[in-house]
């Protein structure tokens, strides 16, 4: 496994793969890896000959009062995990390497950047779209794998790739969960014991919504059911509960007529957790 801290090194590595007619997959991460990330690696290995993982805590997707400085990091541990999974290369750049001293250009998907999580975190998805575009340009993968837990991010990246004719196939992987149902996240380690116990209510409320949607098609009723489940668990601050079209994230009418996605964002102290579930499949 080759660790590449510069753009030149990772470009040279992937160029060699392409000369040898080897397909290349990319798994972008912000590090502090867990089983959810490793599942993305294994998924990528099903599709391509060579897998590259990027580890970069992207400063442009954090707001001024968010957790950039406290976001968990452990590159040595991450590299050991990736080597054990048979990863071929790791792109491990610094912020200076990625953006230089100025870096004023950006990429934005306006109709998806300002809604839902984007409304809670202004500028977040512009940072995501920009760094993913840069990673695609640097690595030039044939395939990139993203987790469905970050459902809005996945939807935005798919649209960006379509709209900008990027020659990358985007693969989504189902959310990987702890034994009690909590969606795996690098931020989970920052939860207090009480908050960790409360956080299970996110997946529990999604379970109830998925079950209810088999017979209940009224969107308002489903929204109320989810909020009742979260309130009964006395979770942290519920930032948002949204039920949207599963493909476009557009608002729904009164009645489910096809697959919808439930998107949750709940804050536990300073830690914002998100989760999702597609419901109402016919």
NORURCOR-V885786 format. One record per pair of residues at least 24 apart in sequence whose C-alpha atoms are under 6 Angstrom apart, sorted by the first residue. I is the first residue (numbers start at 1). GAP is how many residues later the second one is. Records with the same first field share a line. If there is no record, write none. Layout:
BEGIN
I=GAP ; GAP
END
This chain:
BEGIN
1=87 ; 88
2=87
3=86 ; 87
4=86 ; 87 ; 88
5=86 ; 87 ; 88
6=87
11=128
22=27
23=25 ; 26
24=24 ; 26 ; 27 ; 117 ; 118
25=26 ; 116 ; 117 ; 118 ; 119
26=25 ; 26 ; 27 ; 115 ; 118
27=26 ; 117 ; 118
28=25 ; 26
29=25 ; 26
30=25 ; 26 ; 27
31=24
32=41 ; 42 ; 154
33=45
36=140
50=38
51=36 ; 37
52=37 ; 38
53=37
54=36 ; 37
55=37
60=67
61=63 ; 66 ; 67
106=24
142=26
143=25 ; 26 ; 27
144=26
145=26 ; 27
146=26
147=25 ; 26
148=24 ; 25 ; 26 ; 27
149=26 ; 126
198=37
201=29
205=24
210=69
213=67
217=38 ; 39
218=36 ; 37
219=35 ; 36
236=31 ; 32
237=29 ; 30
238=28
239=26 ; 27
240=24 ; 25
END
